């Protein structure tokens, strides 16, 4: 934030506010960065981007490597985040492959 205060205020804060607006409008039933969120971002006058390309090489905070879990479908093995993995395991969510539309199934950790 110290290195990019304008970006944080004009992009990141608006990005997070758009999530709150979408949640309020759709009772939490819209995708996090789906078309509803993109529409709100545009109406707020901001490009609906969910990633940045800021130079953070001077940042003192070490970047963390997010652990990935393996899941398979009919055509390939995917790497998924711990959040998706947990949701799949407890049966809270189902994820589909974008290529074959097959249901992802977790591969047990050994």
N, C-alpha and C positions, 0 to 999 in steps of 0.2 A: 504494500500500500504506500509505503514511503517513496518508492521509485515511480509509481504510476497513479497518483491520487486522482487525477481527472478521469482516467479510465475506470477506476473503482467506483467513483461516484456516478459517472454517466453511463456505464455499461453494467457493471456487476450488481450494483444496488437495484437498478431497473430490472435486471434479469431476475433477481430474487423476488422483487415486488410483483413481477408478472406471474411467478409461481403462486403467490398468495391470492392474486386476483382470480386466476384460473381455478384454484382450489375452491374459492368462495362461489364462483359462478357455476361450477360443474360438480360440486360436492365430492371432490377428490376422484372423480371418475374419468378424468382426461389424462392422457399420457404426459409424462413430465416435460418433454420437449416436443409435443405433438402439435397439430395444426392450431389448436385453440391457444396454446402458449405463444406460438409464432405470430398469430393474429394479434394477441394482446401486445406483444413486443413492438410490432409494426405500428399499432395505434398509439403506443407511447413514444413513437419516433425513433426507435432503436432497431438496428439490424438484429434479427433473431438468431444470433450465433451462440452456441453453448460452449465454445472453446475460445481461448485467446492465443495470440502469438507474441506475447510480450517477452522481452528479454529479462529473464530472472536469474541470470548467471551471477549477479552480485548478491543474491539472496543468501542470508546466513542460514536459513532453514534448509535442512537436507530434504531432498525429494524422497518420497517413500515409494517403494515398489509394491504395488497392489498384488496380493496373492491371487492367482487364477486357479480355477478348478476346471476339470475336464467333464464335458458332456458330449454325448454322441446322438446323431440322428441317423437317417437312412444313408446319407451320402458322405459324411465326414465327422471329424472330431472337432469340437469347438472349445475355446477357452472362455469361461464365464467368471464373473465377479463372485465374491463370497455372498453378496446379497442375493443374487439370482440363484446361486447354488442352494442356499438355505431355504429360499421360497419354494424351490422345486422339491427339496427333500421333505419338507413338512406338508407338501400338497397345497400350498397357498397360491401357487402360480404355475402356469404352463407356458413354456416358450417353444416357438416353432423356428425351424431353420428357414432362412430367407431364400435359400436355393431350392430345396426339395419340399419344403413345407411340412417336413416330418417333425414329430414331437421330439424335443430334446430330452434325453434321459441321462441322469448323472452317472458318472463312472466312479465307483467306490475308490476312496483313497486307501493306499496300502502302507 
